[in-house]
Amino acid sequence: MRISKFLCVVAASVLFSVNALAQSSKTKKADEAYSNWQWGNAIELYKKALTRIENRTQKAEALFKLAECYKHINDMKNAENNYAKAVKAKYPDPRAQLFVADCQKAQEKYTDAINSYNEYKKLVPSDPRGEDGVKSCTIAQKWKDNPTRHEVTNCPFNSKLMDFAPNYADKKYNTLWFSSTRDGATGSGKDGTTGQSFSDLYEVKRDKKGTWNTPAPADNIINTGESEGAMVFNKKKDAVYFTRCPNQTKKTLGCMIMVSVKKGKGWGPAEEIVLCADSFTVGHPAISADETTLYFASDMPGGLGGKDLWKVKLDKQRKPVGNPVNLGPMINTAGDEMFPYATDHALYFASNGLIGMGGLDNFKADISGDGFSVPENLKYPLNSAADDFGICIEAKNENGFFTSSRAGGKGMDDIYEFRLPPVLFSLAGQVTEIESGEPIIGATVKLIGSDGSSVESKSDATGNYRFDFTPDGKRYVNANISYTVSGTMEKHLSDTKDFTTVGIEVQTDFTKDLKLKAIKKEPIRLPDILYDLAAWDLKPQYQDSLAGLVKTLNQNPNLVIELGSHTDTRGDNKSNEVLAQKRAQSVVDYLISKGIAGDRLVAKGYGENRPLISDKQIAGMASNEEKETAHQKNRRTEFKILREDYVPKEDPNSKLAPKIQNIEEEEEE
């Protein structure tokens, strides 16, 4: 596949097959092309050799190598077919069975792949790749059935050949550079690895209407007769880091990372960033926002798998400082990790060693100091059963581009654009009178958000209100915000409702009906607040009965109320008035403890003067239990509204606070 071409390293399975068995004279030319990663040439040579090989062992090896070649050019159908033939021919490496499963998974043949992974588990029960393969097939189908909200589209500038590894070339995200093997490359001849032109870097721009122009070679200083691929720009967009792979058929050369600095309207000569010995390869650069850390992929010693991700510090001249550091087992696996992309807070990369949908998958790991969080698979549709890699993403939005070899594209690898559409919310409801149920016309409805937003509206002729689009087309209700909606009307008690969009990832139309209570002169009974005989302390079990009153007073900050307490008719009137006053005051004290201003509350003890149930009614009751219940109902607390013009007094500490702050600042100076 193109991954090996632009980061030319040979996987462990390839090394095994090259060295484990004796070469056949009939496959000598094919083996030579194979050893030099000339997959296209090797395919034709192995196909020709297989018609002449009679030795079963040599035939099994040739079939395995042929399958490897097909896998490297991303022809999973032919790769699966030849791996299966190698297994049938008793090829000694049990990983041939594993690779059958991998190819089946890459073609979304999940049931077949699960069976093949289970067969591999029987052969090598200690290798976690068998069980991980079963898990990945199961979860891949779930992710496909439940995709993320991302919208993915094939870019119109793709060719029939390989277009991959896009990256932003301007600060407004309207110019891309990408790698391509399309016709018109700088170098002449064909690449034996792919049978296509050597890759160059191309530039494409999008105008204000969203139309892309025709891609053109990026710069003749950067593009050469060798292969140029995967690149990244620094934050200022005045330096570009890119991968260059020499193209020498008879010699194994690794890839390298180059850097070029802008000079006027063009680019200066590219210089190599030397990171390891020539016998190893590096590529796929990513750069931190401050341009002090370079991330890259390499097969250098000290890694955990085929290709690992590494980092190295850069000085102001963009020269390495110290030795490269492996990103460790949180990121790297026994498989391949490549194509990193760094933002201020996260590292994006591709891996085929972590559990995914098939081939390479795109992952994200949050950066935490010198470490990383557990990588998160970006799921479908940013990943698929095919290879998905080379992602780049905007700094403030979850929009960007990535590469995929998935079915339905224009070429072998295509560049796809992805966008995360906003989750849309709206709020609607009706304002009604709580007792009659009649709509209230002209009520003020206010929407306040935890982000500090505030907007008002009026209920219409049917009492309805709605918050959806602002006059300039924006949304009143937005993601990850908690809201309070309130309804107010003269001579009515207000009502409020709370709701939140935090954590909601689907379009939601909230409905919050507001019910306002008409203010009347007569007292309003609270839920039962009962007292023991001759006692005035507020029992804990009745404190919850005042929660509604606390809410009402908070919703209606202009109200002044009277708390009236009553006793039963037992005892003398004077003592009962004192007792009732204490009971009323106990309620006032509780409301003050809940933050209600004391000058909004008036305690009034009515004693036994206003019983709910008269002595005559009580006397006529059949049992003492009924009589005691009636006396207890007379021991109650009510409230009535005295005024609707309360204005909160200014807190004297609010004026004092700035003075205290100034004094503290002066002392610090």
N, C-alpha and C positions, 0 to 999 in steps of 0.2 A: 504494500500500500504506500501511498505517498508519504506516510509518516517516516518510514525507513529511508525513503529517498532524501528527504530534507533534514533528517537527523540520522545519518547513515551508520547505524549500529546493527549488529546481528544478534537476534534473540538467542537465548540459551538453547532452545529447541533446534535452531539452525546449526549451532555449533556441534550439538550432539550428532546430528545426522551427517555432518561433514566428516567428523573425526571417528565416529564409532565403527563405521564399516569401511572395508576396503573399497577403493574406487574401482569402477569397471572401465576398461579401455573404451568401451562403447559409450560411456557417459563423460569422458574426459573433458570434452569441450563444454558440455552442459554444466559440469561441476565447476569449471573455471568461471563461466559466466555467473553461476550461482554464488560462488565465493566472493565475487566482486559486485554482488547485488544487482546484476543485470537481469532483472526478473523477466522482462519481455523476451530477451534473447534466449534465456535459459528455458522458458516454456517451450519454444519451438524446438530447441535442441533435445530436451527430454522427451517430447512427444515422438520425435524421430527415433531416438535411441530405444524407446520402449517397444518399438516394432521389431527390434533385433535382439533384445535381451531374453535369454532363456533361463538363466539362473534365478531361482525364486527369491533368494536373499537380496541380490542386486536389483531385481525388479521392485521389491518392496521399498527399498531405499529410494529408487528413482521416482516411484509413485509419491512417496512422502515429500520429496524435494519439489516435485511438480505441484503438489498441493500447497506447499509453502509459497511457491512463486505466485500461484493464483491468489493466495490470501494477501500477499504483499501488494497486488494490484487491485485488491478489493473485489475480486470475482469469487464471491462466497459460494455460489452454486457449484462451480467447477472445483473449488477448494474442498468442499464437503465431499464431493464425489470421489476425488482422488485420495483424501484421507481415509475414506471408507474402504477403498480398494487396498490401501496400504495395510489397514487393520486386517482385512480378509487374507492378505498375503503374509500375515504373521510378522509384520514389522515389529521389532523388539521393544521399541519405546512406547510405553502405555499412554503417553501423552497424545499419540495419534488419535486415540479414542476421545480424549478431552477436546481436541481440536475439531473433531466431528461435531461434538456438542456445541462448541463455540460458533461454528459456521451455521449450524441449524438455528441457534438463537439469533444470530445476526440477520437471518432471513424470516424472523418471527415465527418459526416453526417450533413454538414453545413446548408442545406436547412431545414431539420427537426429541427435542433437546433435553427435556427432563429425563426421558428414558436413557439417552446417551450419557448424561451426567451420572445417572445411577449406575450404569455399566462401569464408568470410570471409577466410581467409589468402590466398587467391588475389586477392581484391579489395584488401586492405591488408596486404601481407606484412610491413611494418615494425611493425605493431601486435602486441605480445606477447599480447594477449588471445585471439587465435586459437589460438596454440599452447598457451597456458595452459588454454584451454577444453578442448582435446583431452586434456591431462594430467589435468585435474580429473575429467573423465568416466571416464577409465580408473581413477584412484585411488579415486573414489567407489564404484565397484562392488566394488573390493577391500576397502574399509573396511566396506561393508555385509555382505560375505561373511565378514568376520572382525571382528565387533564387539568393542568393549571390554567389560569386565566390568560396566559400569554397568547398573543396572536402572531403566527409565524407565516411569512410570505417569502417566496422565492424571488430573489433580486433579478430585475430585468436585464442586468448587464452580464449575467453568467453566460459562459460559452459551452460548447459541447465537450470541452476537455476539462482540465482540473482548475478550479478557481477556489482559493482557500485562504485562511488566516487573515481576515480583514482587520484593519486597525484605523482609528481616527487620525486624520492628518491635519485637522483644524479644530479650533476651540469651540466652534458652533455645531460640530458634529454633522457637517454637510459635505465633507470631503473624506474619502476613504482611500487608503492604499491596500492592496491585496496581492497575493501571489497567484500566478497563473502560468499554465503551460500552453496557452492558446497560441495560434499561429502568429508570427511576427516577432518572435523573441529575438533578443540581441545576438545570442549565440547561434551558430549554424549546426546542422546535423540533428540527429535524434538521440534522445537519452535511452540507453539500453534498459534502464530500470523500468520505464513506463512505455517506451515506444513513442513518446511524444517529445515535443520541443523541450529544451532546458527551460526552467522556470525563470521568470522575471517578475519584478514588482511593477504593478500598474496603479494608476490613479484614476478615480472617477468622482465626479461632483454632482450634487443635487441642487437644482435651482429653487427659487422661492415657491414655485408651484409644486415642488416635490418630484420633478422629472429628472432622471439621471442622464448625464451625457454619455457619449461613447468612451469607454476606458482607453487610456493611452499609456505607453510606457512611462514610468515615474520619472526617471532621470538617467541619461546615458553615462553619467559618472558612476552611479550606483549599480545599474544593470551592466553585466559583463557577459562574456561567453560562458561563464560558469553559472551554476544555479543559485539564484537569490530567492529567499523565502522568508517566512514568518518574521515580522518586524514590529517595532513599537516606537512611538514618538515620546519624547519627554513632554512635560507639562506645557512648556513654552512653545513647543512644536518647531524648535530650531535645531533639534538633533534627532537623528533616527538611528536606532539600533536594529540590525537585521542579521539573518542567517545567510551564510554563503557556503556552498558545497562545491569543491573542485570536481570537474568532470574528466577523469582520466580512466579509461576503460580497463587498462592493464594494471592499475595500481590502486590499492585501498587507501583512500585518504578520508579523514574525518571532516565534519563540518566545523565552522568557526563562527564566532559572533564579531560583526564589524560595527563600527560607528562612523557616521558622517555628520558633519556640522554644516548648517546652512551658511552660504556665502552669497550675499545679495539675493537674487531671485533663484539661484541654483544651489547646488550642494558641493561641498569640498571633497577631496579624496577620502575614501573610506580607509580606516585604520583598524587592524585587528585588536580585539581585547583578549589578550593571552590569558587563558584560564587553566590550561592543563597541557600535558605533553601531546605531541602530534599524533601519537598512537591512539588517542581517545578523541571523542567528538563532543562538541557543545553546540547548542542552538536554541531557538525559540526564546528570545530575550523578552523580559518584562521589567519595567523600571518603576521604582517608587516615586511618589509625587515630588519628593525633595531631591530626586536623582542621586541619592546616596546608596541605594541598594539595588543591585541587579539580580533578578531571578532568571534562572535558565534551566534547560534540560540537558542531561549528560549521562554517558555511560562510564564516567571516570570511576576509579576504584573507591570503595567505601560506600557504595550505594546499596540499596536493598533489593533491587530488581534489575530489569532490563535497562530502562531509562528512568532516572530519578530527577526530582526537582532540587535545585541547589540555589544558594544565594551567596553573593560576595559584596563587600563594601567597595564603593568607588570614591576616589578623591575628586577634587574640583576639575582636574584635567581628564576625568573619566578613565582613570587608570585603576586597576584592582589594588585593594589594600588588604593584605593578608591572604590566607588560603580560603577557597570556597568552603561553605558549610552546607552539609546535607540537611534538608528540611525535616528529616526524621520520620519515624513510623506513623505519626499522626497523618501525614500527607502521603508518603511514599509506601509502596507495596512491593510484592514480588513481581508484579506486572509492570506496566509502563505508565509513568506520569509525565505529561508533556504540555506544551502550549499554555504557559502561565499568563495571567493578566492581572495586574495589581491595581487596586484602588486604594483610597486612604485607609479603608477599614477592612478590606477583604482581599483574598487571593482566589481567583478563578483559575481552573485548570482542567485538563482532560485526563481521564484514567481508564484503563481497562483492568485494573487490579482491584478496585473497589466494586461493591455490588451495584450493578447497573442494568440497563436495558439490553446491552449487547454492544460489542466493539468498544470504542471509546465513548465515554459519557462526560458531559460537562458537570463540574462540581464547584462548590463555593465553600471556602473556609474563612471564618472571621479571623482577622489578625489581632492577637492579644499579646502585647509586649513583644517578646522574641518567639512566641509560640503561636499556635493556631487552634481553633475550635475543631470539633469533629466535622469532617467534610460533609456537606449536604448535597445529595444528588438533586439536580435541577429538574428532574422528572420530565414527563412528556407534556408539551411538544418540543421543549428545548433539547430533549434527548429522544433517541429512537433505537430500534434494533440495529441500525447501521452505526457507522462512526460519526460522532458529533464532537466537535473540538473547535479550538481557535476562536473563543468567544471574546468579544469586547463590549463594554457596557458604558452607558453615559454616567457621569458622576452623580447626578441628582435624580435620575429616573431609571426605572427598570426597563429601559429600551436599549437595543443594541443589535449586534450582528454575530453570527457564528457560522461555522462550516458544517456541512453534513453530506454524507453519501447516501442518504435515504432514498427510497423509491419515489419516483415522480419528479425528480430533478431534471435539469437540462443536460448535465454532464456527469462525469465520474464523481466529482466533488462540486458542490454548489455553495454559494454564499446565501444565507437566509437572513432576513431582517426580522426582529421580534420586537413587539411592543406590548406593554402591560396596560391595557385600557383601564381608566379609573372605574372603581366601583361606584355606581350611581345610587344616590339616596334621595328620598323626598319625605316630607311630613305633611299630613293633612288631618283634619278632624272637624268636629262640630262643637260649637259652644251652645249649651242648653241650660235652662233653669232646672235645678236639681229636683224640685218638687213637682212641677207641672210637666217637665219634659219638653217645654216649648223652646224653640230656638231663640237665641239672643242675638239681635242684630246690632252691629256696630261695636261689639266688644273688642277691647284691645288685646291682641295676642302677641306676646313677646317671646322670641327665641334667643336663648343665651347659650353660647358654647364655651367649653373649657379652654378654648384657644383665645378667649377674649372677644369673640364675635358677638354681635347683638343686632337684632333686626326686629321691627314691629310690623304688624298688619292689623286689619280690621275684619271681623266676621261679616260675611255678606248677608243678603236678604234671606237666606235659608239658614243662617248661623254657621256656615261653613268657612273654613280658612285653609290655606295651602301655602307651603314653602317648597318651591322646587328650583326654578331658575331666577337668578338676579336679572335686572334689566340688561346687563352686558353679557349675559349668557353663561355666567358662572353658577355654581351650585350653592344654595344656602346651607345644605346639610352635607358635610364632608367626612371623609374617612378618618378613623382613629381619634374621634372627638366625642366627649360626653356632653349632652344637651339637657337644658331645662326649658320647657315651654309653659307659659303661664297665660291665663285669661283673666282679665279684670273688666269690671263694669260698675258704674255708679250704683250705689244702694245694693251692692251684692258682695258677698265674700268671694275672694279670688280662689282659683284652683290651679294647681301646677302638676305637671307630669314630667318624669325623667326618662331618658333613654340614651343609649350609647351606640356608636358605630365601631367602637374598638373591637378588633378581632373579627369583624364581619367581612367576609370576602365575596359575598354575592349581592347582587342588586336587591335593595330592600326599600319598600314604601311603607314608612311608619304611619300608623294611625293612632292619634292621641286625642280622644274626646275630652272636653273640659266641661265640668258641671259646676255652675255657680249657684250659690244659695242666696236668696233674697234676704236682706237685712230687715228684721222685724223688731218692734219695741219690746215684745214679751221675752222673758228669759228663755234661753236655749238650754235644754237639759243635756248634761254631759252623760257619758256612760256611767253606770253605777259607781260612785265613790262613796262607800259606806264606812261607818265608824262604829266602834264598840260603844256600848252604853257608857256615858259620862267621859268619853275619851275624844281627843281632837287630833292625835297624831295621824299622819297620812300613811296608811298601810302600804308596804312595798307592792303587794299584788294589785293595788289600784293605781299605781303610778303610770302604768301603761295606758290607763283610761284617759290620761291627759296628753298622750302623744298627739292625738288629733288636734287638740287645742293649741299645742305648741306649733304644729304645722300651720294651722289657720293664722296664728299671730305672726308667724314668719312670712307667710304669703300676703298678709294684709298689714304692712307696717304702719298704716295710718290709724289703726283702731286703738281705742282706749276702752277697756272692759271692766265690768264689775263682777267679782266672784262672790256669789251669795251662798252662804251655808245655812242649813236648817237643822233643827233638832226635832225629836218627837215631842209629844205633849206631856210626857212624864217629867216630874220635877217642877220647880217653880220657874216662872217666866223669866225673872231676872237672871237666874243662874244659867238658864238655857240660852239667853242672849249672849252672855259672856262665853259660854261653850261654843256657840255658833260662830262668834267672832274669831275665836282661836282656830276653829276648823277652817274658816275662810282664809285666815292668815297662813295656815299650813300649806294651802294650795298655792297662794301667792308666793311663798318662800320657795316652793318647789319649781314654779315657773321661772322665777328669777335665777335659780340654780341652772336652768336650761338656757340661759342667755336672754331672756325677755326682760326689757327695761322695766324697772320697778314703777316708774311714773306712768306706765300704761296700765297698771293693775290697781284696782280698788277692792279691798276686802270689806265685806259687809255681812254681819251676823244677824239673821232674822229670827233666831230663836225658834219658838214653836208657833209663831204667828201665821205661817203659810203652809200648813200641812197638805200633803198630796191626798192623804186618806184621813178623814175626820175621826174623832173619838167615837162618834155614833156608829160609823161604819165598822170600826174596829170592834166595838162592843158586840156587834151582831155576828161576828165571825164564830164559827163552830169550835175551833180548836185553839189552844194556846200557841201552837206552832204557826198557824195562820196569822194570829194577832202579832206575834213577834216579828214575822216577816213584814207586816204592814208598818209597824213602828220603825223597822230598819229602813224602809223605803222613804220614810219621812226624814231620816237622818241623811241628807243629800247635799250636793253642791251643784249650783247652776251658774251660768254666766249670761250677761246681757251686754250689748254694745252701748256704751255711753256716748262716744264721739267717733267721728271719722276724719278728724283733722289733725291727728297727732303728727308732729314734726320731731324726728329724733334730735336730741341735744348733741352738740358737737363734743366729742371726747377731748377734754383738755390735754390729754397725753399726746393726741395727734399733732398738736402744735409744738409740744415740748420735745417730741422725738427728733425733729431736725436739729434743734438747738443742741440736744445731747450728742447727736452724731457729729456736729461741727466741733463741739468741745473735745470729743474723743479724737477727731482727726488732728486738731491743733496739738493735743498732747502727744500724738504719735510723731508729728513733725518736730 
